[in-house]
Amino acid sequence: MPPAGSSHLLQLLLYALAGLGGGLLALRTGIPAAPLAGALLGAALVSLSGRLEAASWPPGTRTALEIAIGTVIGTSLTAPALLELQRLWKPALLITLTLVLTGIVVGLWCGRLLGIDPVVALLGAAPGGISGMSLVGAEFGVGAAVAALHAVRLITVLVVLPLVVKLLPRT
């Protein structure tokens, strides 16, 4: 029987391989954010199978992932993107305020109406991405629930919005 440490590392490797496999398979679908959605589903399927214990990542893993995610997002803020923002600042402000306020209202409403933890409801209804909001949720001890809500939202948006965009008349 392998020592507990190597068994734990093997378990994390299996989760990582499931995420990698799911991400690579999803790339073949052509859906937006396919690697993220596929990796999420791949790792989730392994986790939900019950064949492995819940993943317990080493200390500092979350911090490293937050740095990596922040870096990826930060690299998209280029000079051309900032030039576009000069032209689009009004819609950016309107969209941001509307989404944040709507998220707060929907979160509070769901918390009361459906009787779920208000922190889960607020973070689950927040307009942020699954990775960022799940990490924020984890800091409040509700990361898995927030990730589940955002996963449903993300998958729905990735399926529905491309269809809507295809139906829009082009100018």
SULSUL-V666495 format. One record per residue. N is the residue number from 1. PSI is psi in whole degrees, -180 to 180 (* if undefined). Layout:
n->{N & N}
psi->{PSI & PSI}
This chain:
n->{1 & 2 & 3 & 4 & 5 & 6 & 7 & 8 & 9 & 10 & 11 & 12 & 13 & 14 & 15 & 16 & 17 & 18 & 19 & 20 & 21 & 22 & 23 & 24 & 25 & 26 & 27 & 28 & 29 & 30 & 31 & 32 & 33 & 34 & 35 & 36 & 37 & 38 & 39 & 40 & 41 & 42 & 43 & 44 & 45 & 46 & 47 & 48 & 49 & 50 & 51 & 52 & 53 & 54 & 55 & 56 & 57 & 58 & 59 & 60 & 61 & 62 & 63 & 64 & 65 & 66 & 67 & 68 & 69 & 70 & 71 & 72 & 73 & 74 & 75 & 76 & 77 & 78 & 79 & 80 & 81 & 82 & 83 & 84 & 85 & 86 & 87 & 88 & 89 & 90 & 91 & 92 & 93 & 94 & 95 & 96 & 97 & 98 & 99 & 100 & 101 & 102 & 103 & 104 & 105 & 106 & 107 & 108 & 109 & 110 & 111 & 112 & 113 & 114 & 115 & 116 & 117 & 118 & 119 & 120 & 121 & 122 & 123 & 124 & 125 & 126 & 127 & 128 & 129 & 130 & 131 & 132 & 133 & 134 & 135 & 136 & 137 & 138 & 139 & 140 & 141 & 142 & 143 & 144 & 145 & 146 & 147 & 148 & 149 & 150 & 151 & 152 & 153 & 154 & 155 & 156 & 157 & 158 & 159 & 160 & 161 & 162 & 163 & 164 & 165 & 166 & 167 & 168 & 169 & 170 & 171}
psi->{129 & 154 & 158 & -38 & -46 & -30 & -41 & -44 & -39 & -42 & -47 & -37 & -41 & -41 & -45 & -40 & -38 & -42 & -43 & -46 & -44 & -41 & -42 & -39 & -42 & -30 & -30 & -14 & -26 & 6 & 152 & 146 & 32 & -46 & -40 & -50 & -42 & -44 & -41 & -48 & -41 & -51 & -38 & -40 & -41 & -43 & -44 & -20 & -24 & 4 & -21 & 153 & 160 & 139 & 136 & 98 & 148 & 152 & 141 & -15 & -47 & -43 & -44 & -41 & -40 & -41 & -44 & -45 & -44 & -38 & -45 & -46 & -43 & -35 & -16 & -11 & 81 & 172 & -46 & -35 & -40 & -35 & -41 & -36 & -29 & -35 & -31 & 16 & -35 & -51 & -35 & -43 & -46 & -46 & -45 & -50 & -42 & -45 & -42 & -48 & -42 & -42 & -41 & -48 & -49 & -41 & -48 & -40 & -46 & -40 & -46 & -50 & -42 & -4 & 31 & 162 & 126 & -30 & -44 & -45 & -46 & -48 & -31 & -28 & -6 & 148 & 4 & 172 & 164 & -42 & -48 & -46 & -33 & -38 & -40 & -44 & -39 & -34 & -24 & 6 & 17 & 28 & -42 & -42 & -42 & -42 & -40 & -45 & -44 & -32 & -44 & -46 & -49 & -47 & -41 & -47 & -41 & -26 & -44 & -48 & -40 & -35 & -42 & -44 & -39 & -29 & -15 & 139 & 136 & 139 & *}
